[in-house]
Amino acid sequence: MEYFIDTHAHLLHNYDAKHLDDVAESGLVKQVWLLPLNLYVPEFNFAHDDEVLEVGKRYPGLFLPFGFIDYFKGPEQIDRMKEQGFVALKAIRPPLPYDDERYFPIYERAEALGMPILFHVGIISHRTREQLLKPVKTGPGNMHPNMLDGIADAFPKLKLIHGHQGVPWINELFESIFYYKNVSCTVTGLIDYDWLIHNLDRRTSFGEPFSSRMMFACDGFYGKEEYWKRILELATFTRMFYREVGRTWHWGATEKEFMHGNAERLFPEFTALLK
């Protein structure tokens, strides 16, 4: 199997370091974008910022540490995360809509420091308030895909990433991809394959095929062998879906572009970190 770049992944709390060594030596994955989830109670076993940063420093360029945006804090947190070694940012479950202008100072600092932001958009796993460490909205109402549009307009040099397709509001993703050069998408989670089949060959307002704005991801856990097997299954399936279905629909791109080429082209600052 040719290598892939996993553009949307998580780390297990108390991960198996030996397993991460095996992943690093496998040659199957060129880079993993690691996203912390600081909002969840410990029982869910999601690694927070500190462990993600630890792994990022242990495997420079391979596991990229994203810092968690705390919407209850100000823009100074972005400077701190940049100084600590985080290369990008993760946004999820804001208490107000993503595009509320009270959050603009955070995005302004991210743009100034060259830190892309991956936003969770659309449907989200069911959680009660007792399972969250902050008093945030439990449903997806503050995370519509089209909320990235106003941010993209206000901060045109800030790279914005739709984490997932934004189901059930997937046509809002269509608008983002159509208009904004600084917006891309990690395709993972609850994937609408029918939408992909019928839309990857469409063109943006600036002439690129939609397929050039989409990137492979698993949204899986790294840090334990059983989860790694599932990641490899998803990579194999996605490669074949893109190759075999794409032969009929002529999306204008190969599976190599979807599996790693788009990420390398859209985020050369990340691939430059590889040793």
C-alpha positions as CSV (number, residue, x, y, z in Angstrom):
1,M,0.0,0.0,0.0
2,E,1.2,3.5,-0.9
3,Y,1.5,5.9,2.0
4,F,-1.3,8.3,3.1
5,I,-1.6,11.4,5.1
6,D,-4.2,11.2,7.9
7,T,-5.5,14.8,8.1
8,H,-7.9,14.3,11.0
9,A,-6.9,12.0,13.9
10,H,-6.9,11.7,17.7
11,L,-4.6,10.2,20.3
12,L,-5.5,7.9,23.1
13,H,-4.9,9.0,26.6
14,N,-2.1,6.8,28.1
15,Y,-1.2,5.7,24.6
16,D,1.1,2.7,23.9
17,A,4.5,4.3,23.0
18,K,5.8,1.1,21.4
19,H,2.8,1.0,19.1
20,L,3.5,4.6,17.9
21,D,7.0,3.4,17.2
22,D,5.6,0.7,15.0
23,V,3.3,3.1,13.2
24,A,6.3,5.5,12.6
25,E,8.4,2.6,11.2
26,S,5.6,1.1,9.0
27,G,6.1,3.5,6.1
28,L,2.3,3.4,5.5
29,V,1.5,6.9,6.9
30,K,3.6,9.9,6.0
31,Q,1.9,12.3,8.4
32,V,-0.8,12.4,11.1
33,W,-2.6,15.6,12.2
34,L,-3.3,15.0,15.9
35,L,-6.3,16.8,17.3
36,P,-6.7,17.1,21.1
37,L,-10.2,17.0,22.7
38,N,-9.9,18.9,26.0
39,L,-13.6,19.2,26.5
40,Y,-14.4,15.6,27.4
41,V,-14.3,13.9,30.8
42,P,-11.4,11.5,31.3
43,E,-13.6,8.4,30.8
44,F,-13.7,8.9,27.1
45,N,-9.9,8.4,26.9
46,F,-9.1,11.3,24.5
47,A,-5.7,12.8,24.9
48,H,-5.5,16.5,25.7
49,D,-3.0,19.1,24.6
50,D,-0.1,18.0,26.7
51,E,0.0,14.4,25.4
52,V,-0.5,15.5,21.8
53,L,2.4,17.9,22.1
54,E,4.5,15.3,23.7
55,V,3.9,12.9,20.8
56,G,4.5,15.7,18.3
57,K,7.9,16.4,19.8
58,R,8.8,12.8,20.0
59,Y,8.0,12.2,16.3
60,P,8.7,15.6,14.6
61,G,7.0,16.1,11.3
62,L,5.2,12.7,11.5
63,F,2.6,13.5,14.3
64,L,1.6,17.1,14.0
65,P,0.3,18.6,17.2
66,F,-2.8,20.8,16.9
67,G,-3.6,23.0,19.9
68,F,-7.1,23.1,21.4
69,I,-9.0,26.4,21.1
70,D,-10.6,27.3,24.5
71,Y,-13.4,29.7,23.5
72,F,-13.7,30.8,27.1
73,K,-10.2,32.3,26.8
74,G,-8.8,35.2,24.7
75,P,-6.3,35.4,21.8
76,E,-3.3,35.2,24.1
77,Q,-3.8,31.4,24.2
78,I,-2.8,31.3,20.5
79,D,0.5,32.9,21.2
80,R,1.2,30.5,24.0
81,M,0.4,27.4,21.9
82,K,2.6,28.7,19.1
83,E,5.5,29.1,21.6
84,Q,4.9,25.7,23.0
85,G,5.3,24.0,19.6
86,F,1.8,23.5,18.3
87,V,1.6,24.0,14.5
88,A,-2.2,24.4,14.0
89,L,-5.4,24.6,16.0
90,K,-8.6,22.5,16.6
91,A,-12.0,24.1,17.2
92,I,-15.1,22.2,18.5
93,R,-18.2,22.9,20.6
94,P,-18.1,26.7,20.9
95,P,-20.5,28.2,23.4
96,L,-21.5,30.7,20.6
97,P,-21.5,30.2,16.8
98,Y,-18.0,29.9,15.3
99,D,-18.5,33.1,13.3
100,D,-19.5,35.3,16.3
101,E,-17.3,38.4,16.0
102,R,-16.4,38.0,19.7
103,Y,-14.1,35.2,18.5
104,F,-12.5,37.2,15.8
105,P,-9.4,38.2,18.0
106,I,-8.6,34.5,18.3
107,Y,-8.8,34.0,14.5
108,E,-6.8,37.2,14.0
109,R,-3.9,35.9,16.1
110,A,-4.1,32.5,14.3
111,E,-3.8,34.3,11.0
112,A,-0.9,36.5,12.1
113,L,1.0,33.4,13.5
114,G,0.3,31.2,10.4
115,M,-1.7,28.6,12.4
116,P,-4.4,26.8,10.3
117,I,-7.6,25.9,12.1
118,L,-9.5,22.7,11.8
119,F,-13.2,23.2,12.8
120,H,-15.6,20.4,13.6
121,V,-18.7,21.0,11.5
122,G,-22.1,19.3,11.4
123,I,-23.3,16.3,13.3
124,I,-21.4,15.5,16.5
125,S,-21.4,12.5,18.9
126,H,-24.1,12.5,21.5
127,R,-22.8,13.9,24.9
128,T,-24.7,15.1,28.0
129,R,-23.6,18.2,29.9
130,E,-22.2,15.9,32.6
131,Q,-19.8,14.4,30.1
132,L,-18.3,17.8,29.1
133,L,-15.8,19.8,31.1
134,K,-17.1,23.2,29.9
135,P,-20.7,24.7,29.8
136,V,-20.9,24.5,26.0
137,K,-23.8,23.6,23.6
138,T,-24.2,19.9,23.4
139,G,-25.7,19.7,19.9
140,P,-24.2,20.9,16.5
141,G,-26.1,24.1,16.2
142,N,-23.1,26.4,16.7
143,M,-21.0,24.5,14.2
144,H,-22.7,24.9,10.8
145,P,-20.3,24.6,7.8
146,N,-21.3,28.1,6.5
147,M,-20.0,29.7,9.6
148,L,-16.5,29.3,8.2
149,D,-17.5,31.6,5.2
150,G,-17.6,34.8,7.3
151,I,-14.3,33.9,8.9
152,A,-12.7,33.2,5.5
153,D,-13.9,36.6,4.3
154,A,-12.6,38.4,7.4
155,F,-9.2,36.5,7.4
156,P,-8.3,35.6,3.9
157,K,-4.7,34.5,4.8
158,L,-6.0,32.1,7.5
159,K,-6.3,28.5,6.3
160,L,-9.6,27.0,7.4
161,I,-10.4,23.3,7.4
162,H,-13.8,21.7,7.5
163,G,-13.4,18.8,9.8
164,H,-16.0,16.3,8.3
165,Q,-18.4,17.2,5.5
166,G,-20.9,19.1,7.7
167,V,-23.7,16.5,7.4
168,P,-26.6,17.2,7.5
169,W,-25.8,20.7,6.1
170,I,-23.5,19.5,3.4
171,N,-24.6,22.0,0.8
172,E,-23.2,24.7,3.1
173,L,-19.8,23.0,2.6
174,F,-20.5,23.3,-1.1
175,E,-20.6,27.0,-0.8
176,S,-17.4,27.2,1.2
177,I,-15.5,25.1,-1.2
178,F,-16.9,27.0,-4.2
179,Y,-16.0,30.5,-3.1
180,Y,-13.0,30.5,-0.7
181,K,-9.4,29.6,-1.7
182,N,-8.4,29.4,2.0
183,V,-11.0,26.7,2.8
184,S,-10.5,22.9,2.5
185,C,-12.1,19.8,3.9
186,T,-11.0,16.6,5.7
187,V,-13.4,13.9,4.5
188,T,-14.1,11.6,7.5
189,G,-16.7,10.7,10.1
190,L,-20.3,10.4,8.7
191,I,-19.4,10.5,5.1
192,D,-22.0,11.3,2.5
193,Y,-20.6,9.1,-0.4
194,D,-23.5,10.0,-2.7
195,W,-22.6,13.7,-2.4
196,L,-19.0,13.0,-3.1
197,I,-19.8,10.9,-6.2
198,H,-22.0,13.7,-7.7
199,N,-19.9,16.7,-6.7
200,L,-16.2,16.0,-6.7
201,D,-16.0,16.9,-10.4
202,R,-17.6,20.3,-9.9
203,R,-15.5,23.4,-10.2
204,T,-14.9,26.2,-7.7
205,S,-15.5,29.9,-8.6
206,F,-11.7,30.1,-9.2
207,G,-11.6,27.0,-11.6
208,E,-10.4,24.2,-9.4
209,P,-12.2,20.9,-9.1
210,F,-13.8,20.2,-5.8
211,S,-11.7,17.1,-5.6
212,S,-8.6,19.3,-5.2
213,R,-10.0,20.7,-1.9
214,M,-10.7,17.4,-0.2
215,M,-8.3,15.4,1.9
216,F,-8.3,11.9,3.3
217,A,-8.7,11.3,7.0
218,C,-9.8,8.6,9.4
219,D,-10.9,10.4,12.6
220,G,-9.5,7.4,14.4
221,F,-7.4,6.8,17.5
222,Y,-3.6,6.4,17.4
223,G,-1.9,4.7,20.3
224,K,-3.2,1.1,20.3
225,E,-2.9,-1.8,17.8
226,E,-6.6,-2.5,17.4
227,Y,-7.3,1.0,16.3
228,W,-4.4,1.0,13.8
229,K,-5.9,-2.0,12.1
230,R,-9.2,0.0,11.6
231,I,-7.3,3.0,10.2
232,L,-5.6,0.7,7.6
233,E,-8.9,-0.8,6.6
234,L,-10.4,2.7,6.0
235,A,-7.3,3.7,4.0
236,T,-7.6,0.7,1.8
237,F,-11.4,1.2,1.3
238,T,-11.0,4.9,0.5
239,R,-8.2,4.3,-2.0
240,M,-10.3,1.8,-3.9
241,F,-13.5,3.9,-3.7
242,Y,-11.6,6.8,-5.2
243,R,-9.9,4.7,-7.8
244,E,-12.8,2.5,-9.0
245,V,-15.8,4.8,-8.6
246,G,-13.7,7.7,-9.9
247,R,-12.9,5.8,-13.1
248,T,-16.6,6.1,-13.9
249,W,-17.3,9.6,-12.7
250,H,-14.1,11.2,-13.9
251,W,-13.4,13.4,-10.9
252,G,-10.3,14.9,-12.5
253,A,-7.9,13.6,-9.8
254,T,-6.3,10.3,-8.8
255,E,-6.5,8.5,-5.5
256,K,-3.0,9.6,-4.8
257,E,-4.1,13.2,-4.7
258,F,-6.9,12.4,-2.3
259,M,-4.8,10.2,-0.1
260,H,-1.9,12.6,0.3
261,G,-1.2,14.9,-2.7
262,N,-3.9,17.5,-1.8
263,A,-2.6,17.8,1.8
264,E,0.9,18.2,0.5
265,R,-0.1,20.9,-1.9
266,L,-2.5,22.8,0.3
267,F,-0.3,22.7,3.4
268,P,3.4,22.7,2.3
269,E,4.3,24.2,5.6
270,F,3.3,20.9,7.2
271,T,5.2,18.6,4.8
272,A,8.2,20.9,5.2
273,L,8.4,19.7,8.8
274,L,9.2,16.1,7.8
275,K,12.7,15.0,8.5
